[in-house]
Each structure stands twice: as C-alpha cells, then as structure tokens.
C-alpha cells in the first residue's frame, strides 16, 4: 500500500492442489535407488489426451494445454518442491 493510504491493489493468485510440484525434464539417475515415486496413468478409449490434459491441468502447474495429437501417449514428470518426491503422469 502507498504511504498515504489512498489506493490499494487486489491480486488474485490461483492455487492448485499440487502447486508445490515443478515440472522436470528427467529424473536424476543418482537418486533412483531411494526413489519415492507416484504414478498416475489415464488410459481411456472415450477420453482424449486433450481432455485428460484439461482435467490434470486443474491440479498441476505448468501443464501444456495442447500436445501433438499424432502421439499415442504423453508423459510428464514432476518433482515436489517440498519433499522431493516424483510424480509421473502418463496419458494414453
């Protein structure tokens, strides 16, 4: 707030349930021995990959909204910023 107190600004930050996860490109091979891993696989004939992305996008940050539709499956890797566990998401 300014010193004179005549103006303020409202900021809304949407928080997602797994907001403390960050997208990573690969899992460090040095930690695979003690790896704490969570897997989420969505395999459906009636749910498209785009629909799955919209659903997962409600709980995770930095998830793309569009992927190459020619692929049969997509995989995303996330690491918890707090406890350093891994989350692997596969959509088919």
Phi, psi and omega in degrees: 000145177293161183296326182280348174072019183265354182215153175213168181227134179261130179236128176250128179241113180288126178256132179257154183306323180252041184294340180274013175260143177238143181288136178233163182270326178204164179269132181298119183294342180287341182254006184293340179296317182252033188291126171258114192231137174242136180237137174232115178241128176244110180239117183209142174275335183264346180254123180281165177297322178298319177295320177297321177297320178295320181292312180291328179298342178284344183241346182237145176277161172059032176266129181293151179267342181229135175230170178294116184288348179282347179280145177280333180209157175228147181230138178234141179246135177228151175233136177290130179287339186269307185249001175063028172274165182247150176229124177249124179246126178236128177245128178233000000 
